[in-house]
Amino acid sequence: MLERSSLIELEQLQLEGFTKVNTINTDRAAKSDRIIHEDVQPTPKIDAESESVSNEITDTDSSMVEFYQLVQELLLITLGLIGISFGCVWFFYSANIALNYLIGACAGLLYLRMLVKDVERLGSEKKQLSKARFALLIGLSVLASRLEQLEILPIFLGFLTYKITIMLYVIRTSLPSFLR
């Protein structure tokens, strides 16, 4: 009997404890609900440092947008020059030389893309440009010298097609300043 009465007392104590915990939790919830629903208006605090940081972020964003527009323009012009040059080489020379030119031009386009990725990472991740891009030109030259079907000069001239694009861009952007 003692065991049964002690079990009943224990259950009553647990129920009382549960009820007390529930009451405490309800009170806390009501207080937090009042705090949430009060009209508290935060005062905006903008100091000169945070404003300059936001200006730097905006300047960086606009610079990156300009960079991506320049990259897209250079890649499209390079693709156009490759197409025109490939057609001209095929018309005036043979299909083999035109394909050699195309191999070099595709390698030049890949080189330009690698250069863009390298410049893109320059400010945030790296402090200087990597030299791994040059392995592409060296590997292409070695491949052209080893295989009889490939000719070095058309491949090299095709590779330099992206340089023509850059020269055209520089001339186009600097020409208005010369006319002033």
Secondary structure, 3 states (H helix, E strand, C coil): CHHHHHHHHHHHHHHHHHHHHHHHHHHHHHHHHHHHHCCCCCCCCCCHHHHHHHHHHHHHHHHHHHHHHHHHHHHHHHHHHHHHHHHHHHHHCCHHHHHHHHHHHHHHHHHHHHHHHHHHCCCCCCCCCCCCCHHHHHHHHHHHHHCCCCCHHHHHHHHCHHHHHHHHHHHHHHHHHHHC
